[in-house]
Amino acid sequence: MSARFLIRRSRSKGGVEPEHGPTVNDGTIKRIFTGKPYPRIKESRHDDAIKAINDAMNFSPNRAGLSLLGYCYFRTQSFVEAANCYEQLSALHPDIPEYRLYFAQSLYEASMFNEAYNVTTQITAPDLEQKVTKLQSAIKYGEEDSAAAKSAVESYPRDDADKDINLGCLLFKDNQYEEALQKFTKSLNILGFNAHLHYNVALCYFKLKEYPQALKHITLVIERGIRDHPELAVGMQTETSEVKSVGNTLTLHETALTEVFNLKAAIEYQLKNVEAAREALNDMPPRHEHELDAVTLHNLALTSIDSKPTDGFEKLHFLLQQDPFPPETFANLLLLYCKFEYFDLAADVLAENAQFTYKYLTPYLYDFLDAMITSQTSPEEAFQKYEDIASKHAEQLRKLTKVVQDSRSLGDNDRVKKAVIEYEEALERYIPVVMAQAKIYWDLENYGQVEKIFRKSVEFCNESDVWRLNVAHVLFMQESKYKEAANFYEPIVKKQYDNILDVSAVVLANLCVSYIMTSQNEEAEDIMRKIEKEEEQQIFEDPQKKFYHLCIVNLVIGTLYCAKGNYEFGISRVIKSLEPFNKRLGTDTWFYAKRCFLTFLENLAKHLIVVKDSTIKDCLTFLEGCETYGKRIPTVIENSYLEVDANTKAKQTVTYEARLLRFSSMLMFQNKRPFLSQGYRRYRAGGIQIRFVVSVLAHVVVAIPISVTR
């Protein structure tokens, strides 16, 4: 199961927006504040107005100032401060029930549902009864008390437009998305354009996996927001330039731009377009990080977790400490810890937040996480837990398959559609379990058993790209099934052949090796020429961008030939892989390249191979280039928990290691082999491995689920 994105739920309408000065004379306001706050409010400069009012209130606290201050705080989404103002007004003027209503509304917007409901029960004014009922229904909806919310909504007048909207929200909460969609669509036809209604419709389409329809409504909201509110600077923010924050204004809230951009990002994420998801989040009206809502902060963490894991985990931990926090946060934090193999941290989070386990984790997700954590200490027990989960899902998949077949034979298209969606969701839960089972034996290098697990699941998974990719990897690792591995890699590459750089470099490298090992050199060369052409085109368009696809392919092929004893060709491939140095030389690429050179020099020292002088000269030239460009490239990944002295750190660079290898090569060229043996031992002592594994870059892609709710 792929990562599922957190998005805001359908919005329930209730309550009213506080008005500034509903019971205050304008002349009184201007006389008390010398007219300063009023123009600022009219120009929507609410932050400036708040400062001016607070300055004046220090000398003359009064009803007019509190009323204006509460209004400005509400407009800037500072609901707790607004509630404080209206609480004071309610106490000072209990004869004005509107202040108590605004107090309850502010508490509701601040997610203080219980306090808000208690305040609404104190409002007895007959002319506010309908507004109070709407606010109470919204409060109960926020508390997830669907029965009480439904009872309140059904008491609305028959001709109230909000009635269908809020009934739609309740249907949505009960997972009745098609029925909710009908309610929202009906209201949209009556009311015309409404940003939040369009968002609700798009959200229903998202849940029904009808993404084009969802994007259609998202686009309408975005286009209207850009046209009517250019001051919100939609799409103006970039990674390299900073745009002034628009703040959390009520205008931003009314446009629903934050919600639709998060939903757009969710759709792109579901379609595996992580970069497009990041762009969607970046296009929303700019705000400072401390101003971001919890949903946006969560989604930023999720989309950046691969490139900035520390930053992503910090955001998720911060959200977990808030009250309330997005319910998906807990499950996603645990799953991401497991994805990055921080199993101890996942276990700690589970232990420290036991009260969240039953509230935010489904039984399936809890069992899955439990098995993943257990696999680190007891693989046998974990395998059995995975087997139990897999058996349950396999049985469910078979039942759903029968439902689909029976429904098709009866011509019940609606039932077929529903069953297919349920089947796909069950399959998304089943595949990660199979991959986790396989990983236990993969780590033990028991590739035959891994293949058996995949064969057992072929009934359901044969159309899954993740499953096919991992089958290809396990066949490749067995070294006697290169032809079968190529048959699984080929469809993955051909599917994106026109955009070949979108294919994983590991897949391309392993396919080329499979072709070479089955004497299909022409096919391997065709792929490499295609990669080279695409990289040249991309570099021409963006000279600063680095690409490693061809580099990795050449590294793997070079390693293969070195392992087979053909060092002249193998070393030439390794040398070619890192040129030009300023684009290809890095910590990882140097690690794999130097292993080939170490074994090459070792075999020369032992008189096991003989090479041409030109090969030695090419090696010296190559190492000299690495020495020149590797001054700032570390050879080990820094551990922030360990302190390293300056001398040791200076030796942990490509320049230092390349210089030592070049010196060893020069001594070898002069037949001074004893020093080479000593230098080789020093490399071994330094932790550099020289054991060759041709398919060192192949790996199992474990499909880990990120949350069970969208």
Buried (B, 14 or more C-beta within 10 A) or exposed (E): BBBBBBBBBBBBBBBBEBEBBEBBEEEEBBEBBEEBBBEBBEEBBBBBBBBBBEEBBEEEEBBBBBBBBBBBBBBBBBBEBBBBBBBBBBEBBEEBBBBBBBBBBBBBBBBBBEBBBEBBEEBEEEEBEBBBBBBBBBBBBBBEBBEBBBEBBEBBEEEBBBBBBBBBBBBBBEEBBEBBBBBBBBBBEEEEEBBBBBBBBBBBBBBBBBBEBBBBBBBBBBEBBBEEBEEBBBBBBEEEEEEEBBBBBBBBBBBBBBBBBBBBBBBBBBEEBBEBBBBBBBBBBBBEEEBBBBBBBBBBBBBBBEEBBEEBBEBBEBBBEEEEBBBBBBBBBBBBBBBBEBBEBBBEBBEEBEEBBEEBBBEBBBBBBBBBBBBBEEBEEBBBBBBEBBEBBBEBBEBBBEBBEEBEEEEBEEBBBBBBBBBEBBBBBBBBBBBBBBBBBBEEEEBEBBBEBBEBBEEBBEEBBBBBBBBBBBBBBBEEBBEBBBBBBBEBBEEEEEEBBEBBBBBBBBBBBBBBBBEBEEBBEEBBEBBBEBBEEBBEEEEEEEBBBBBBBBBBBBBBBBBEEBBBBBBBBBBBBBBEBEBBBBBEBBBBBBBBBBBBBBBBBEEEBEBEEEBBEBBBEBBEBBBBBBEEBBBBEEEEEEEEEEEEEEBBBBBBBBBBBBBBBBBBBEEEBEBBBEBBEEBEEEEBEBEBBBBBBBBBBBBBBBBBBB
